Amino acid sequence: MSLAFLVFLLAWIIGMVATFVPALPATVIIFAGTVAATLLDGFQLWPDLPFLLTFAVITVLISLVDNVASAWGARRYGGSQQAVWGALIGGLVGLLIPFGLIVGPLAGALIAELVVVRKPLGAAVRAAWGTLVGLLTGLAAKLALHLLIGVYELWRLWDPARSVFG
């Protein structure tokens, strides 16, 4: 394992954990690890620059997954934009309680629909459920993409001949 491999591995592990924390930019952490590993590995204009540019575009697209999935879920089940914001805020507050990643967004969307939008309870519950479905769909997509990117980058950096352990 080279130093570049270890640096990326550490960044990737942190990014994978950060995938479950709404306030942390998991994809950016993984991208930063890729850039650092590429520089440590001896940056070459070809093939590293096209790889990094492609990964930068993928990073932006992955960052949009949460928003698109949340909006899809909210719209699909009759939720409002306030429900999406309520779910995001609820997710942040949920970090402080057990099962908060599920309970927080659900409660936040429900409260937003009931208090801000003033929907009846049945419609608010349906909208909150849709927002939660969207958030969890986005989380699953992000997790899968982070996993694929990490495996690819670890494969790309793997070189047993340049091990830091001798």
SVG drawing of the C-alpha trace seen along z (x, -y; Angstrom):
<svg xmlns="http://www.w3.org/2000/svg" viewBox="-57 -29 68 35">
<polyline fill="none" stroke="black" stroke-width="0.4" points="0.0,0.0 1.4,-3.3 1.0,-6.6 -1.4,-7.8 -3.5,-4.6 -3.6,-5.1 -4.4,-8.9 -7.3,-8.1 -8.5,-5.1 -8.7,-7.4 -10.5,-10.1 -12.9,-7.5 -13.7,-6.0 -14.4,-9.4 -16.5,-10.3 -18.5,-7.0 -19.3,-7.8 -20.1,-11.4 -22.6,-10.1 -25.0,-9.5 -24.5,-13.0 -26.5,-15.6 -24.3,-18.5 -21.0,-17.0 -20.0,-17.2 -19.2,-13.5 -18.7,-13.6 -16.3,-16.6 -14.3,-14.8 -13.9,-11.8 -13.0,-14.1 -10.4,-15.9 -8.9,-12.5 -8.7,-11.6 -7.0,-14.9 -4.5,-14.5 -3.8,-10.8 -3.3,-11.8 -0.8,-14.5 1.0,-12.1 1.1,-9.5 2.9,-11.8 0.3,-13.8 0.6,-13.3 -1.3,-15.4 -2.6,-12.3 -4.5,-10.3 -4.9,-12.2 -6.3,-15.5 -9.2,-13.9 -9.9,-11.6 -10.0,-14.5 -12.1,-16.7 -14.6,-13.8 -14.6,-13.1 -15.2,-16.8 -18.3,-16.7 -19.5,-13.5 -19.0,-15.2 -21.3,-18.1 -23.9,-15.6 -23.8,-13.5 -24.2,-16.6 -27.4,-17.3 -28.8,-13.8 -30.1,-14.7 -32.0,-17.7 -33.4,-16.0 -34.5,-12.9 -36.1,-14.9 -38.0,-17.1 -39.1,-14.0 -40.4,-12.3 -42.1,-15.5 -43.8,-16.2 -44.7,-12.5 -46.6,-12.4 -48.0,-15.9 -45.5,-17.7 -44.4,-21.3 -41.0,-22.9 -41.4,-23.7 -41.6,-20.0 -38.3,-19.5 -36.7,-22.2 -38.4,-20.8 -36.9,-17.3 -33.4,-18.8 -33.6,-20.7 -35.2,-17.7 -32.3,-15.6 -29.8,-18.0 -31.6,-18.0 -32.0,-14.3 -28.2,-13.9 -28.7,-14.4 -31.2,-11.6 -31.3,-7.9 -32.7,-6.9 -32.6,-10.6 -31.7,-10.1 -35.1,-8.7 -37.2,-10.3 -35.7,-13.8 -36.6,-14.3 -40.0,-12.7 -40.8,-14.9 -39.4,-18.0 -41.4,-17.5 -44.6,-16.8 -44.2,-19.9 -43.5,-22.1 -46.6,-20.8 -48.8,-21.2 -47.5,-24.5 -46.1,-26.4 -48.3,-25.1 -51.3,-24.3 -52.3,-21.1 -54.7,-18.7 -53.1,-15.8 -53.6,-13.1 -52.2,-15.2 -49.3,-16.3 -48.4,-12.7 -48.5,-11.7 -46.2,-14.5 -43.8,-13.9 -43.7,-10.2 -42.9,-11.2 -40.1,-13.5 -38.6,-10.8 -38.8,-8.3 -37.0,-10.8 -34.3,-11.5 -33.7,-7.8 -33.6,-7.2 -31.1,-9.9 -29.0,-8.6 -29.0,-5.1 -28.0,-6.5 -25.2,-8.5 -23.9,-5.6 -23.8,-3.4 -22.0,-6.0 -19.5,-6.7 -18.9,-3.0 -18.3,-2.6 -16.0,-5.6 -14.0,-4.4 -13.5,-0.9 -12.5,-2.3 -10.0,-4.7 -8.5,-2.1 -8.1,0.2 -6.5,-2.6 -4.0,-3.4 -3.2,0.2 0.5,0.9 2.0,3.5 5.5,2.7 5.3,-0.8 4.2,0.2 5.0,-2.2 5.4,0.9 8.5,2.3"/>
</svg>
